[in-house]
Amino acid sequence: MSKIKKKHVLIMGAGSSLRIYKEEIRRFIEKNNPVIFGCNYTSHIIIPDYLFWGDSLVSDAQNLNFKKSINEKSIVVLAADSKRKQKQLEQMERQYLTYQRVKRNWELHSDKLNSEEFKRCQVFYKDGIIYGCFRYVGLCAIFWAYIQGGSKISIVGMDGYTFYSEELLKQKKASQHCIGKGYTDLHAYIRCRKNDWDVYKTLRLLYKYTKKTWGFGFEIITPTIYEEFYNPNILKIKKDCNFQKWKEPTEEEYKKLYLVNCRIKDK
C-alpha cells in the first residue's frame, strides 16, 4: 500500500504505558510523522491510521461500545477468520481490510527446538498467508507492517500482561491496559504469565525472520516485559521500581503454564 510503503510505522499496543506516556508518544509522532497502527481499544488516546482488531475475550472494563471505539479516520484491519467483527463492521456499513493467517497457539513441548510443537510455530510468509503462532493482534500488526513495505517499525504500549505484580494490579496501583484500572485481563495471573511467554517466543522468531527477509528488525520504545526488544534511548523514560523483569520459565513452571487450567486447543 502506497501509504505504508517506505514509511516509518508506529504500532500502538493497548498496554497502560500508552496512557501513561501519551505525551512522550505524541511528541515522537510529531517529530517522526509515522503511519500509525492501533491495536484494539487505543483510539481514545491517539487516533491511528489503521486499527487492528483481535478476536480474544475482554473484561468488562474493556467492553466498550464497539461502534464508538472506531474513529471514522481509521481504516480497520482484521484477520480473515474474524467473522464476528466483520459482521459488526458490515452492519455499520464500514469497509475493512483483511489479512490471511494460519491460526495456531503455542503448545506443551514447544520449548524443545527440534519438536513438532516448535516447528509448527515457525514464522514465515508464503502465498499471502502469515504462518506462525500469531494469536495476539499486536504480533500480526508488526508482521503486516513489514508485508506492506514499512521501512522502520517502532512499537509502544506493548507492556506485557505481567509487567506489574499481581498484587499491584489487584490493588489498582498499576494497570495491564490503557483502559480500565488494575487487573483488567480475564485470566488468572498464571495464564497471563503463559501469554507473555507465548508472545515472547513469537517475537523472537518474528524478529529473526524479518531481519533475515527485510534486513531490519523492530524495537519497542516504551517500557516492556519483552526487554530484549526495548530501546530506552528513544523516549528516555525513567525506570519505575514497580516494573517487573522477565524471567524465563523453569522446566517445572513451564509444564504448569501449559497444564494448569490454561490450555487452548487450535488447529
Secondary structure, DSSP 8 states (H G I E B T S, - for coil): -TTTTTSEEEEE--BTHHHHTHHHHHHHHHHH--EEEEESS-TTTS--SEEEE--S---GGG---TGGGS-TTSEEEEETT-HHHHHHHHHTT--EEEEEE------TTTTSTTSHHHHTT--EEETTEEES---SHHHHHHHHHHHTT-SEEEEES---TTSS-HHHHHTTSS-SBSSSSS---SS-HHHHHHHHHHHHHHHHHHHHHHHHHHS--EEE-S--S-GGGB-TTTT-----TT--------HHHHHHHHHSS------
